[in-house]
Amino acid sequence: MNLSSQLESLLFISSKPLSVKEIAELVGAKPKEVEEVLDQLAHEYKEQARGFILIKNNGQYQLTTAPENTELISKFLKDETSGELSQPSLEALTIIAYRGPITKLELERIRGVNCSLILRNLLIRGLVEEKMDKQKNENFYAVTLDFIKFLGVSSIEDLPDYEKLHRAESIEEVLEAPVNL
């Protein structure tokens, strides 16, 4: 497969900067080769005045939007983050609140659908935060303090039926249990 294409794809989906070492391990290439292709891509984006640029800082690379599009991007993000949450976003947020910290894979198993865009939207809105567990080498999602403040509770444990729903061994248990109103 085309190394340049692989690197673009990884950088496009990554929400954080990636080191040359990380990228090289993922694509099965030598770090020097990866760095050369990344530098070539950065040069191409700059020369072609593309809608994105590849930035490098302390040996890490990240694909970002071009600075000349800042106003447009800000307007779009403001529109996207100021509207009401969709039903799927509310469902995901509820699951994260009761079951968090939770991995994307666990969230998708519960919901039965890909949650990438929903998580991105919740992260942008500041309702959810992403934390890396270095021991497990996985990202986990949890609600933010802003979300807790918005709900008007002093702690996530103050949510209705929190203990029962947070501790349930399987989602089937939760779904089959009678609801206390």
N, C-alpha and C positions, 0 to 999 in steps of 0.2 A: 504494500500500500504506500501511497505518496506521503512521505514524512511531513511535508509542509501542510498538507490537508489534515493530517492527524493532529498536528500542533495547533492549528487554527480551531479545530473542533474542541480540543481540550480547553484552550484558553477562552473560547466562547461560552462554554457551559460552567466554567469555574467562577465561583463568587468571590474568590480570593486569589492573591498572587501565587504563582507556582514557581518553585525553584527549578533550575536546570536539572538537578539530580532527580527530583520527583518526576518531572516530565520524561527524562531519559528512561527511568525505571518503567513508567507506564507504557511507553511506546517501544521499549526494547532496543534502544539505540545508545550510542556513546554520547556522554555529556558534551563533548567538544562538537560533535556533529549537530546535536540539538541546538547548541548555542549559535552555531553558524547559521542554521536555518532561521532561528528566531531573529537574529540580527538582519538577515536578508528580508524577512517579512516586515520588520519594523521600517526598513528603508523603503520597501515597496509601498507600504501604506502612506508613508510621508510623501513620497514622490508623486503618487497618484491622487493625492488629496481625497482619501477615502473617508467614510463616515466614522471610522474608528482608527485608533492608533495603538501601537504596542509599546507600553512603557516598561522600562527596566530600572529596578532599584535594588541595590544590595544583592545582586544575583538572582532576583526574582522578577518574573514577567507577568504582566496582566494586560488583557485586551480591554480598552476603555473607549468611550465615545470621543470623537474629535472635539477639541476645545471650541472650535467655531460653531458647534451645534449645541452649546451649553444652554442657551435660552430656550430652544426648541425642546430639549430633553427635560429641562426644569418644568416647562409648561405641561408636558405630557405626564410626568411623574406627579405633579400637583393634581391634575385631573384624575389620575388613576388612584391616588391615595386619599382623595377627599370624598369620594362617593361612598355609598352604602356597601357593606360587604355582601357578597353573593351568598346564596344558601350553601354551596360547597365550601366556601371560605369559612362560614360560621361553623359548619360541621367540623372542619379540620381544626379550627381554633378551639372548639369545645373538647375535642379529643386530646389536643396538646395540653390544654388546661388540666384535664382530669388524669391523663396518663403520662404526662411529661415528667422528666425529660424523655423524649421518644425519638427514635430514628425515623428517617424518611421512609425506609422500608416497612417498619412497623405501622406507620400512619397509612401507608398505601395498602397494606394487608387489611387493615380495619375498614378503610373506605372503599377498597376494591378498584381504585383508579389511580393513575399517575397524579402526584400532588406537587410536581415541580413548580408550576406557575402559581399555584395557591400559596405555597411556602414563600416564593419570591415576593408576592404581593403582601403577605403578612409581615415579612421581614422589612420591606420598604415602609410599611405603615408603622413599624416600631412596636407591633403587638407581640411578636415572637422574636426570640434570639437564637442564634446558632452557636453551639459550643463544641469544640473538638475534644474528644476523649482520646488522649494520646496512647493510653494503654490498649484500648480496643481499636484504635485507628478508625474511629467513626465519628460522624457529626450527629449531635443530638439537638433537638429543638425543645424549647420551653417558653412559656409566656414571660413577658417582661414586667417590670415593676409598673410601667405606664399602663399596661393592660389591667393589672390588679387595681391601680388607682382609679382607672376609668370605671371599673365595676363597682367601686365604692366599698370594697372589702379590705380588711387589713392584712389578709393573708389568703393565699390560694386555698388553704385548708378550710376557709370559711364558706366555700361554695357548697350548695345543697348536695347532700349525699357524697361529699368528697371522699371520705374514708372508704366507703363501700366501693365506689367506682374506681378509685385510684389503686386499691389493693386487689381487686378482682383478678384472678389468675388468667382468665380468658375473656375475650369480648363476648363470647356466647353466654357466659354467666351473667354479664351485665344486661345483655339484651333480653334474657329470659326472666330476670328478677322483676318482681312487682315494683312499680314506681310509687314513692311516697310523696304526696303533694301537700 
